[in-house]
Amino acid sequence: MDLSTTLLQVKALTIDDRIWLVQAIWDSISAEPRQFDLTEAQRQELLGRLAAHKVDPQAVVSWDYVKSQALSRAGIHE
């Protein structure tokens, strides 16, 4: 497969079709179980977060809050 040719073909698609293609690609990736190698720093960070959660499981921030803060920082208002 020639990825350069494929990319040219993808660029010729409409934006809606490209968005659909990206979603389809992501769905195909997420459907395949795969173990990702973590760095030691990443592993330690995850272990630390898990330990903090076990100490105080109520100390969480909702997804709606995180999303609204991210959109606000990006200057996007829903």
N, CA, C and O atoms as CSV, one atom per row, in Angstrom:
chain,resi,resn,atom,element,x,y,z
A,1,MET,N,N,0.838,-1.168,0.000
A,1,MET,CA,C,0.000,0.000,0.000
A,1,MET,C,C,0.888,1.238,0.000
A,1,MET,O,O,1.837,1.333,0.778
A,2,ASP,N,N,0.581,2.162,-0.857
A,2,ASP,CA,C,1.320,3.414,-0.943
A,2,ASP,C,C,0.558,4.478,-0.142
A,2,ASP,O,O,-0.466,4.988,-0.596
A,3,LEU,N,N,1.062,4.802,1.039
A,3,LEU,CA,C,0.350,5.735,1.902
A,3,LEU,C,C,0.326,7.152,1.354
A,3,LEU,O,O,-0.602,7.906,1.647
A,4,SER,N,N,1.316,7.528,0.570
A,4,SER,CA,C,1.308,8.869,-0.029
A,4,SER,C,C,0.136,9.015,-0.993
A,4,SER,O,O,-0.538,10.045,-1.012
A,5,THR,N,N,-0.101,7.979,-1.792
A,5,THR,CA,C,-1.229,8.001,-2.722
A,5,THR,C,C,-2.543,7.992,-1.951
A,5,THR,O,O,-3.484,8.706,-2.300
A,6,THR,N,N,-2.597,7.183,-0.907
A,6,THR,CA,C,-3.800,7.123,-0.088
A,6,THR,C,C,-4.098,8.477,0.525
A,6,THR,O,O,-5.252,8.906,0.548
A,7,LEU,N,N,-3.077,9.156,1.022
A,7,LEU,CA,C,-3.278,10.479,1.622
A,7,LEU,C,C,-3.803,11.466,0.595
A,7,LEU,O,O,-4.683,12.268,0.909
A,8,LEU,N,N,-3.295,11.427,-0.602
A,8,LEU,CA,C,-3.806,12.306,-1.661
A,8,LEU,C,C,-5.279,12.023,-1.933
A,8,LEU,O,O,-6.064,12.947,-2.145
A,9,GLN,N,N,-5.648,10.754,-1.928
A,9,GLN,CA,C,-7.046,10.395,-2.144
A,9,GLN,C,C,-7.925,10.875,-0.992
A,9,GLN,O,O,-9.049,11.329,-1.205
A,10,VAL,N,N,-7.406,10.771,0.220
A,10,VAL,CA,C,-8.155,11.230,1.386
A,10,VAL,C,C,-8.352,12.739,1.319
A,10,VAL,O,O,-9.441,13.233,1.615
A,11,LYS,N,N,-7.320,13.472,0.937
A,11,LYS,CA,C,-7.426,14.930,0.840
A,11,LYS,C,C,-8.454,15.366,-0.194
A,11,LYS,O,O,-8.978,16.477,-0.116
A,12,ALA,N,N,-8.744,14.508,-1.155
A,12,ALA,CA,C,-9.734,14.829,-2.184
A,12,ALA,C,C,-11.165,14.659,-1.677
A,12,ALA,O,O,-12.103,15.119,-2.328
A,13,LEU,N,N,-11.348,14.010,-0.532
A,13,LEU,CA,C,-12.679,13.804,0.031
A,13,LEU,C,C,-13.215,15.096,0.637
A,13,LEU,O,O,-12.453,16.016,0.934
A,14,THR,N,N,-14.518,15.154,0.817
A,14,THR,CA,C,-15.107,16.293,1.517
A,14,THR,C,C,-14.695,16.231,2.989
A,14,THR,O,O,-14.253,15.189,3.474
A,15,ILE,N,N,-14.840,17.331,3.677
A,15,ILE,CA,C,-14.511,17.357,5.103
A,15,ILE,C,C,-15.382,16.367,5.860
A,15,ILE,O,O,-14.888,15.645,6.726
A,16,ASP,N,N,-16.663,16.324,5.547
A,16,ASP,CA,C,-17.550,15.366,6.228
A,16,ASP,C,C,-17.088,13.929,6.012
A,16,ASP,O,O,-17.102,13.126,6.945
A,17,ASP,N,N,-16.679,13.601,4.787
A,17,ASP,CA,C,-16.203,12.249,4.506
A,17,ASP,C,C,-14.891,11.963,5.227
A,17,ASP,O,O,-14.668,10.841,5.684
A,18,ARG,N,N,-14.022,12.966,5.334
A,18,ARG,CA,C,-12.768,12.754,6.056
A,18,ARG,C,C,-13.010,12.542,7.544
A,18,ARG,O,O,-12.355,11.714,8.177
A,19,ILE,N,N,-13.962,13.301,8.100
A,19,ILE,CA,C,-14.300,13.114,9.506
A,19,ILE,C,C,-14.856,11.715,9.716
A,19,ILE,O,O,-14.493,11.039,10.679
A,20,TRP,N,N,-15.735,11.276,8.818
A,20,TRP,CA,C,-16.281,9.926,8.914
A,20,TRP,C,C,-15.156,8.897,8.852
A,20,TRP,O,O,-15.156,7.929,9.613
A,21,LEU,N,N,-14.193,9.104,7.943
A,21,LEU,CA,C,-13.075,8.174,7.790
A,21,LEU,C,C,-12.217,8.112,9.051
A,21,LEU,O,O,-11.815,7.032,9.484
A,22,VAL,N,N,-11.942,9.263,9.630
A,22,VAL,CA,C,-11.160,9.289,10.874
A,22,VAL,C,C,-11.881,8.499,11.957
A,22,VAL,O,O,-11.259,7.715,12.674
A,23,GLN,N,N,-13.192,8.703,12.080
A,23,GLN,CA,C,-13.958,7.970,13.090
A,23,GLN,C,C,-13.919,6.476,12.814
A,23,GLN,O,O,-13.763,5.677,13.737
A,24,ALA,N,N,-14.059,6.095,11.554
A,24,ALA,CA,C,-14.022,4.671,11.195
A,24,ALA,C,C,-12.652,4.066,11.505
A,24,ALA,O,O,-12.563,2.933,11.979
A,25,ILE,N,N,-11.595,4.817,11.236
A,25,ILE,CA,C,-10.249,4.334,11.546
A,25,ILE,C,C,-10.089,4.173,13.055
A,25,ILE,O,O,-9.580,3.158,13.530
A,26,TRP,N,N,-10.532,5.191,13.809
A,26,TRP,CA,C,-10.418,5.122,15.262
A,26,TRP,C,C,-11.205,3.934,15.811
A,26,TRP,O,O,-10.722,3.216,16.686
A,27,ASP,N,N,-12.419,3.729,15.295
A,27,ASP,CA,C,-13.226,2.596,15.744
A,27,ASP,C,C,-12.513,1.272,15.475
A,27,ASP,O,O,-12.561,0.357,16.297
A,28,SER,N,N,-11.855,1.176,14.322
A,28,SER,CA,C,-11.159,-0.074,14.002
A,28,SER,C,C,-9.957,-0.289,14.913
A,28,SER,O,O,-9.625,-1.426,15.247
A,29,ILE,N,N,-9.304,0.799,15.316
A,29,ILE,CA,C,-8.157,0.697,16.226
A,29,ILE,C,C,-8.634,0.301,17.622
A,29,ILE,O,O,-8.066,-0.588,18.257
A,30,SER,N,N,-9.684,0.971,18.088
A,30,SER,CA,C,-10.148,0.706,19.452
A,30,SER,C,C,-10.793,-0.673,19.592
A,30,SER,O,O,-10.911,-1.194,20.701
A,31,ALA,N,N,-11.206,-1.260,18.479
A,31,ALA,CA,C,-11.820,-2.589,18.525
A,31,ALA,C,C,-10.788,-3.696,18.715
A,31,ALA,O,O,-11.141,-4.824,19.057
A,32,GLU,N,N,-9.526,-3.378,18.497
A,32,GLU,CA,C,-8.473,-4.383,18.634
A,32,GLU,C,C,-7.795,-4.243,19.992
A,32,GLU,O,O,-7.147,-3.233,20.268
A,33,PRO,N,N,-7.946,-5.262,20.840
A,33,PRO,CA,C,-7.287,-5.178,22.148
A,33,PRO,C,C,-5.771,-5.158,21.978
A,33,PRO,O,O,-5.200,-5.960,21.239
A,34,ARG,N,N,-5.148,-4.239,22.665
A,34,ARG,CA,C,-3.694,-4.111,22.546
A,34,ARG,C,C,-3.141,-3.563,23.849
A,34,ARG,O,O,-3.718,-2.660,24.455
A,35,GLN,N,N,-2.049,-4.104,24.260
A,35,GLN,CA,C,-1.360,-3.599,25.434
A,35,GLN,C,C,-0.372,-2.529,24.993
A,35,GLN,O,O,0.403,-2.732,24.059
A,36,PHE,N,N,-0.407,-1.401,25.668
A,36,PHE,CA,C,0.543,-0.339,25.374
A,36,PHE,C,C,1.640,-0.356,26.424
A,36,PHE,O,O,1.373,-0.514,27.615
A,37,ASP,N,N,2.844,-0.197,25.984
A,37,ASP,CA,C,3.969,-0.144,26.904
A,37,ASP,C,C,4.010,1.236,27.550
A,37,ASP,O,O,4.001,2.260,26.868
A,38,LEU,N,N,4.053,1.239,28.864
A,38,LEU,CA,C,4.158,2.486,29.600
A,38,LEU,C,C,5.602,2.728,29.992
A,38,LEU,O,O,6.363,1.792,30.237
A,39,THR,N,N,5.964,3.992,30.047
A,39,THR,CA,C,7.270,4.317,30.608
A,39,THR,C,C,7.165,4.138,32.122
A,39,THR,O,O,6.062,4.054,32.662
A,40,GLU,N,N,8.273,4.080,32.785
A,40,GLU,CA,C,8.257,3.960,34.244
A,40,GLU,C,C,7.590,5.189,34.862
A,40,GLU,O,O,6.861,5.062,35.846
A,41,ALA,N,N,7.825,6.361,34.307
A,41,ALA,CA,C,7.201,7.586,34.824
A,41,ALA,C,C,5.677,7.522,34.674
A,41,ALA,O,O,4.949,7.922,35.582
A,42,GLN,N,N,5.197,7.026,33.542
A,42,GLN,CA,C,3.756,6.894,33.333
A,42,GLN,C,C,3.155,5.889,34.316
A,42,GLN,O,O,2.087,6.120,34.883
A,43,ARG,N,N,3.853,4.779,34.506
A,43,ARG,CA,C,3.380,3.756,35.433
A,43,ARG,C,C,3.295,4.316,36.852
A,43,ARG,O,O,2.315,4.077,37.557
A,44,GLN,N,N,4.306,5.050,37.265
A,44,GLN,CA,C,4.317,5.644,38.602
A,44,GLN,C,C,3.195,6.676,38.755
A,44,GLN,O,O,2.555,6.756,39.803
A,45,GLU,N,N,2.965,7.454,37.712
A,45,GLU,CA,C,1.885,8.449,37.751
A,45,GLU,C,C,0.530,7.763,37.919
A,45,GLU,O,O,-0.289,8.194,38.730
A,46,LEU,N,N,0.296,6.709,37.163
A,46,LEU,CA,C,-0.969,5.977,37.277
A,46,LEU,C,C,-1.129,5.349,38.656
A,46,LEU,O,O,-2.211,5.400,39.241
A,47,LEU,N,N,-0.062,4.761,39.174
A,47,LEU,CA,C,-0.124,4.173,40.510
A,47,LEU,C,C,-0.411,5.232,41.578
A,47,LEU,O,O,-1.179,4.995,42.511
A,48,GLY,N,N,0.213,6.397,41.427
A,48,GLY,CA,C,-0.022,7.492,42.373
A,48,GLY,C,C,-1.459,7.988,42.317
A,48,GLY,O,O,-2.070,8.256,43.352
A,49,ARG,N,N,-1.993,8.108,41.121
A,49,ARG,CA,C,-3.381,8.553,40.986
A,49,ARG,C,C,-4.348,7.527,41.552
A,49,ARG,O,O,-5.334,7.888,42.193
A,50,LEU,N,N,-4.072,6.260,41.320
A,50,LEU,CA,C,-4.926,5.205,41.857
A,50,LEU,C,C,-4.892,5.217,43.390
A,50,LEU,O,O,-5.931,5.079,44.036
A,51,ALA,N,N,-3.703,5.381,43.965
A,51,ALA,CA,C,-3.572,5.438,45.424
A,51,ALA,C,C,-4.328,6.638,45.982
A,51,ALA,O,O,-5.011,6.515,46.999
A,52,ALA,N,N,-4.217,7.792,45.335
A,52,ALA,CA,C,-4.928,8.990,45.792
A,52,ALA,C,C,-6.437,8.773,45.715
A,52,ALA,O,O,-7.172,9.207,46.601
A,53,HIS,N,N,-6.892,8.113,44.677
A,53,HIS,CA,C,-8.326,7.832,44.534
A,53,HIS,C,C,-8.818,6.899,45.637
A,53,HIS,O,O,-9.912,7.085,46.170
A,54,LYS,N,N,-8.012,5.900,45.976
A,54,LYS,CA,C,-8.404,4.969,47.036
A,54,LYS,C,C,-8.500,5.674,48.384
A,54,LYS,O,O,-9.349,5.325,49.205
A,55,VAL,N,N,-7.633,6.667,48.622
A,55,VAL,CA,C,-7.662,7.419,49.870
A,55,VAL,C,C,-8.912,8.292,49.940
A,55,VAL,O,O,-9.550,8.383,50.990
A,56,ASP,N,N,-9.265,8.936,48.823
A,56,ASP,CA,C,-10.415,9.844,48.806
A,56,ASP,C,C,-11.166,9.713,47.488
A,56,ASP,O,O,-10.976,10.525,46.583
A,57,PRO,N,N,-12.026,8.688,47.370
A,57,PRO,CA,C,-12.732,8.453,46.107
A,57,PRO,C,C,-13.697,9.572,45.713
A,57,PRO,O,O,-14.112,9.658,44.557
A,58,GLN,N,N,-14.050,10.424,46.668
A,58,GLN,CA,C,-14.970,11.522,46.356
A,58,GLN,C,C,-14.272,12.741,45.768
A,58,GLN,O,O,-14.935,13.660,45.287
A,59,ALA,N,N,-12.949,12.761,45.801
A,59,ALA,CA,C,-12.186,13.896,45.279
A,59,ALA,C,C,-12.021,13.748,43.771
A,59,ALA,O,O,-10.947,13.418,43.268
A,60,VAL,N,N,-13.113,14.002,43.074
A,60,VAL,CA,C,-13.110,13.868,41.616
A,60,VAL,C,C,-13.688,15.118,40.987
A,60,VAL,O,O,-14.355,15.915,41.647
A,61,VAL,N,N,-13.427,15.274,39.724
A,61,VAL,CA,C,-13.990,16.367,38.938
A,61,VAL,C,C,-14.813,15.729,37.832
A,61,VAL,O,O,-14.354,14.796,37.172
A,62,SER,N,N,-16.017,16.223,37.627
A,62,SER,CA,C,-16.894,15.623,36.624
A,62,SER,C,C,-16.376,15.900,35.207
A,62,SER,O,O,-15.674,16.880,34.961
A,63,TRP,N,N,-16.743,15.012,34.295
A,63,TRP,CA,C,-16.376,15.196,32.892
A,63,TRP,C,C,-16.985,16.490,32.362
A,63,TRP,O,O,-16.338,17.199,31.591
A,64,ASP,N,N,-18.212,16.811,32.758
A,64,ASP,CA,C,-18.841,18.041,32.279
A,64,ASP,C,C,-18.019,19.265,32.666
A,64,ASP,O,O,-17.884,20.197,31.873
A,65,TYR,N,N,-17.468,19.269,33.884
A,65,TYR,CA,C,-16.633,20.388,34.329
A,65,TYR,C,C,-15.341,20.448,33.518
A,65,TYR,O,O,-14.948,21.515,33.046
A,66,VAL,N,N,-14.687,19.306,33.358
A,66,VAL,CA,C,-13.433,19.265,32.594
A,66,VAL,C,C,-13.677,19.744,31.167
A,66,VAL,O,O,-12.915,20.549,30.631
A,67,LYS,N,N,-14.744,19.242,30.562
A,67,LYS,CA,C,-15.070,19.617,29.183
A,67,LYS,C,C,-15.355,21.106,29.079
A,67,LYS,O,O,-14.864,21.765,28.162
A,68,SER,N,N,-16.132,21.643,29.996
A,68,SER,CA,C,-16.461,23.064,29.931
A,68,SER,C,C,-15.222,23.933,30.115
A,68,SER,O,O,-15.092,24.971,29.466
A,69,GLN,N,N,-14.318,23.521,30.990
A,69,GLN,CA,C,-13.069,24.274,31.184
A,69,GLN,C,C,-12.196,24.234,29.934
A,69,GLN,O,O,-11.622,25.249,29.539
A,70,ALA,N,N,-12.098,23.053,29.310
A,70,ALA,CA,C,-11.298,22.923,28.098
A,70,ALA,C,C,-11.867,23.764,26.974
A,70,ALA,O,O,-11.128,24.444,26.263
A,71,LEU,N,N,-13.192,23.716,26.812
A,71,LEU,CA,C,-13.823,24.505,25.752
A,71,LEU,C,C,-13.667,26.000,26.023
A,71,LEU,O,O,-13.443,26.789,25.105
A,72,SER,N,N,-13.789,26.375,27.287
A,72,SER,CA,C,-13.632,27.786,27.660
A,72,SER,C,C,-12.217,28.279,27.345
A,72,SER,O,O,-12.038,29.370,26.803
A,73,ARG,N,N,-11.218,27.467,27.688
A,73,ARG,CA,C,-9.829,27.838,27.397
A,73,ARG,C,C,-9.564,27.946,25.904
A,73,ARG,O,O,-8.714,28.719,25.461
A,74,ALA,N,N,-10.311,27.153,25.135
A,74,ALA,CA,C,-10.156,27.188,23.672
A,74,ALA,C,C,-10.998,28.285,23.039
A,74,ALA,O,O,-10.965,28.479,21.824
A,75,GLY,N,N,-11.763,29.012,23.875
A,75,GLY,CA,C,-12.600,30.086,23.370
A,75,GLY,C,C,-13.864,29.596,22.699
A,75,GLY,O,O,-14.454,30.308,21.887
A,76,ILE,N,N,-14.283,28.400,23.028
A,76,ILE,CA,C,-15.492,27.815,22.441
A,76,ILE,C,C,-16.584,27.827,23.513
A,76,ILE,O,O,-16.390,27.325,24.620
A,77,HIS,N,N,-17.709,28.399,23.171
A,77,HIS,CA,C,-18.820,28.457,24.126
A,77,HIS,C,C,-20.010,27.746,23.525
A,77,HIS,O,O,-20.485,28.098,22.446
A,78,GLU,N,N,-20.483,26.744,24.236
A,78,GLU,CA,C,-21.623,25.959,23.733
A,78,GLU,C,C,-22.918,26.642,24.056
A,78,GLU,O,O,-23.986,26.134,23.714
